[in-house]
Amino acid sequence: MPRSQAPEIMDDPGQSEADFDAALADLARINRMTFATAPLLRFLDRVAVNGQPLSVLDVGAGGGDALRAIAAWGARRGQALDLWGLDRSPWAARHAAAHSTPARWITADLFDLPADRRFDVIVCGLFAHHLDDATLVRFLRWLPAHAARAWLILDLHRHPIPWAAVWAGTRLLRMHPMVCHDGPVSIARGFRRADWSRLIAEAGVVARPRWVLPFRWAVEGPGG
């Protein structure tokens, strides 16, 4: 079955700040329950060089929960960090600030970032499935152009088991209606290995997709 192109409510700029804020809080809750940052932190363990500051950009940063996890990781290992979040929703920046996210923020479309703006590492969690294939190919080319050292995409595996788990779990936990709707749609918009192989080949970039728990894909590539 191909990737779904069904729209997600969260991508509608007409949503209110209150709804967006509540949805971000529930998404952060899901991320904690599924240990979503574990592969991200393992990636940073591999690319960090002791004693050297590390600039990190989180694309599609949402409410900043991944950046807060990265900041805690850096504090544990004494790693100097320059953290940035990028999200085109103005509500994302406000939510991140309200939750004391220790990062500077860029409210813009990622493709509007200046061509010479680079970071040591770029990460992207649960954002890629929001893009159609053509835009995702463009994004795969964008990543090594703006990452000096390495980049990482973490996203969903399209499969009936996580679809059913998310459909049932969001309702049993009485999550925000936006999350109840978008959760299963996100899974249907997710990826299988063949999708990543095709998209990486079309983009012409060096990247390696790996399956990680729970039903996620980690796609990692070198900087340009």
N, C-alpha and C positions, 0 to 999 in steps of 0.2 A: 504494500500500500504506500503510495507517495505521501510526501509531507502535506499536511493540511495547510490551506491558505485562509482558514477561517480567522476573522479578526478577533483581537483581544480588547476587552473594554479598556484596559489600562493604557492602550496606545491611542485612545481617543482624547485629544487635548481639551475637550469640553467637559471632562470630569472635574468635579469640585475638589478643592484642596482637602476638605474633610474626608471624602471618600478615598482619595489617593493616599492620604496619611494613614487611614485605617488599613488599607490594603497593604501598604509597605510594612506596617507593623506585623500583620499576619504572615507576610512573606518571610520576614526575618525570623519569625517563630518557626515556620516550616524549615528554613535553612538550618536553624539550631537543632531541630529534631532529626534532620537527615544528615547531620555532620557535613554540610555542604562545603565548608571551608577547609576540610582536611586535605584534599588534593591540592588546593591552592597553597597551603602552607608548606606542603612537601616540595612543591615546585620552587617556592622561594628559598627553602633550605638548600636546594641544588644550585640556584643561580647566584645567591648572595656570596660575596667575598668578604671575609672578616676584615673589619677595619676600614672598609670603603663604604661611604654613604650610598644609598640606593634610592633612586627616584622611581616611584610606582604610580602609574595611571590606571584607574579602574574605569573602564568604558561601560556605560549603562549602569552607573553605580547605584541607582535607586536611592534607598534610604541610608546607604553608607555602612551597612552591617559588615560587609567584607572588609572595608577599609578599617573599621574598628578592630576586626580580628587580626588584620595585618599589623596594626599599631601594637596590639598586645603581644603578638609574635616578636616584633622588633624589640619591645621592652624586655622580654624574657631573655633574649640573646644579646642584648646590648648593641643592636643594629641601628645605626643612624638611618632615618628614613625621611624622604620628602614625598608626602602622599598627596595625590590629586584624585578628585572624582570628576567624571564627565557624564552629564545626563542632560538631555534637551528639555526635560520638564522642570520648570521653576519650583514646583512643589518638592522635587527631590532634594534640591539644595536646602530648602527650609527644613525639611524633615531631618536631614543629616545634621544640620546645625543644632536643631533642637535636641538631638541625641548625642551632642558633644563629640561629633566625628572629627578626629584630629587631622583634617585634610583641607587643602585649598580646593576650590570648586570652579568648574567651567560649565556654564549653562549654555549649551550650543549643540548643534548637530555635529557629530564626530567628523564628517567630511569637510566641515568649515575650519577645522584646526589648521593653522598655517603649516605649509609644507616643511618648514625648517624647525618645527617644534617637536622635540624628541625627548623621550624618557628612557631610563635604563631598562625598565620592564613595563609591559602593558599586560593587564589581565582583564578578563571579561567573563563574568559569571551569569549564566541564565539570561543572556541578552541576544545571542546569535539567532535563537529560534524566532525572534521577533522580525527578522529580516527575510525577505524573499531570496531565492537562489541568486538572482543577478546581483542584488545588493550585497549579499554575503560574499560572493566572489570578489567584489570590489573591496569589501572589508578585509578579506584575507590578504589582498595586495597592500592595503593601507597599513596593516600591522607591522611588517618588517620595515616599512618606510619611516615609521615613527618610534620603533623600539630599537634601542642601541644594542641591548644584550640579548633579550629573549621576550617571547610573548606566549600567552596561554589563554585558550578559550575553554570554559567549562560549560557544558550544556546537557540537555536531556536526551535520553535514549527513548526513541519511539517504540513503545511495547505495551501490550494489553495489561500487564501486571502493574506498572506504575500508573497507568491511566486509571485503572479501577481503584488503586489505593488512594490516589489524589482525589478522585471523584467522591469516594466514601469519606475519606479523612477530613476534607475541608467542611463537609456537611455535619459530620459527627461532632467536630470541634466548634461548630457554629461560627465559622470564619465569615469575613465580610463577603457579601454577594459577588463583588467583583472577583475575589479570589476563588470562590466556588465556581464561577463561570470560567475564568481564565486558566485555572489550574489544569483541567483536562484538555482544554484547547492547546495549552503550551506543550503538553505531552504529544498531542497529535501533530504539532508543528516541529517536534523534535527530530532526531537524526538516527540513522543506522550507519554502520560502517561504510556501506556502499555509497551513501550520500556524501560522507566526508571524503572518500577516495575520489569521487567524481568532482566535487567542488574544489579540492586541493589541486587536482590535475588541471582543471579549467583556469584556476587562478595562477598556476605556474609558480607556486611557492614551495619552499621546503617545509614540511610539517609532518607530524606523526600523530595519528589519532590512537588513543588508548581508552579502553573501557574501564571505568572505575565505579566502585560502589558509591551510592546505591542507584543503579541504572542511569549512569552519567557517562558522558564522553569528555575526555581531556585531550585537547588538540594543542600541541606545543610546537613552536618553531623558533629558529634563531633570529636575532635582530639583523637589520640590514646595514 
